[in-house]
C-alpha cells in the first residue's frame, strides 16, 4: 500500500496521519521542529516544497506534490 509522492519516492499510505499544504507559519514551525529532532525526510529532489506528510512514526516528509494529489492517490491505494 504505497502512495506515490515524487518520481521514485513512495510513502506507506496506511502510515500517513496528515497531508498539509506547505504554506503557513504552523507548517513552517512543524518542519523546523522535525528537522531539529532528526525526523525530517526531504523527498523533493531539490524541487519546490508543496506539501508536508506527517507519518504515524512522527516523521515529516517534504514533497513537491500538491496535498490534493497525494490525498487522491492515497484514496486509490487505501480505498474510501
C-alpha positions as CSV (number, residue, x, y, z in Angstrom):
1,X,0.0,0.0,0.0
2,X,2.4,2.7,-1.2
3,X,1.4,6.2,-2.2
4,X,3.5,7.8,-4.9
5,X,4.9,11.2,-3.6
6,X,7.5,12.0,-6.3
7,X,9.4,10.3,-9.1
8,X,10.6,7.1,-7.4
9,X,9.6,8.0,-3.9
10,X,6.7,6.4,-2.1
11,X,5.2,6.5,1.4
12,X,3.2,3.9,3.2
13,X,-0.4,5.1,2.6
14,X,-1.7,3.4,5.8
15,X,1.0,5.1,7.9
16,X,0.1,8.7,6.9
17,X,-1.7,10.8,9.5
18,X,-1.9,14.1,7.6
19,X,-1.0,15.8,4.4
20,X,-0.6,19.5,4.8
21,X,-0.1,22.4,2.4
22,X,3.5,23.8,2.8
23,X,2.4,27.4,3.4
24,X,1.6,28.9,6.8
25,X,3.5,29.6,9.9
26,X,2.3,26.4,11.8
27,X,3.6,24.2,9.0
28,X,6.9,26.1,8.9
29,X,7.2,25.5,12.7
30,X,6.4,21.8,12.3
31,X,9.0,21.5,9.6
32,X,11.6,23.3,11.8
33,X,10.8,21.1,14.8
34,X,11.1,17.9,12.7
35,X,14.4,19.0,11.3
36,X,15.8,19.8,14.7
37,X,14.6,16.4,16.1
38,X,16.1,14.5,13.1
39,X,12.6,13.4,11.9
40,X,12.6,15.3,8.6
41,X,12.7,13.4,5.3
42,X,13.3,15.5,2.2
43,X,11.7,13.8,-0.9
44,X,11.8,16.9,-3.1
45,X,15.0,16.2,-5.0
46,X,15.6,20.0,-4.9
47,X,12.1,20.9,-6.1
48,X,9.7,23.4,-4.5
49,X,8.0,22.1,-1.4
50,X,4.3,22.0,-1.8
51,X,3.2,19.6,1.0
52,X,4.3,18.0,4.2
53,X,3.3,14.5,5.0
54,X,3.1,13.6,8.7
55,X,3.6,9.9,9.4
56,X,2.4,7.8,12.4
57,X,6.0,7.5,13.4
58,X,6.3,11.2,13.9
59,X,8.4,11.7,10.8
60,X,7.7,14.6,8.5
61,X,8.2,14.1,4.7
62,X,8.6,17.0,2.3
63,X,7.1,16.6,-1.1
64,X,6.7,18.6,-4.3
65,X,3.3,17.1,-5.0
66,X,0.2,19.1,-4.1
67,X,-1.7,17.9,-1.0
68,X,-4.9,17.2,-3.0
69,X,-3.0,15.0,-5.4
70,X,-1.4,13.0,-2.6
71,X,-4.8,12.6,-1.0
72,X,-6.4,11.3,-4.2
73,X,-3.5,8.8,-4.7
74,X,-4.0,7.6,-1.1
75,X,-7.7,7.1,-1.6
76,X,-7.0,5.0,-4.6
77,X,-4.5,2.8,-2.7
78,X,-6.2,2.5,0.6
79,X,-9.8,3.0,-0.5
80,X,-12.5,5.3,0.7
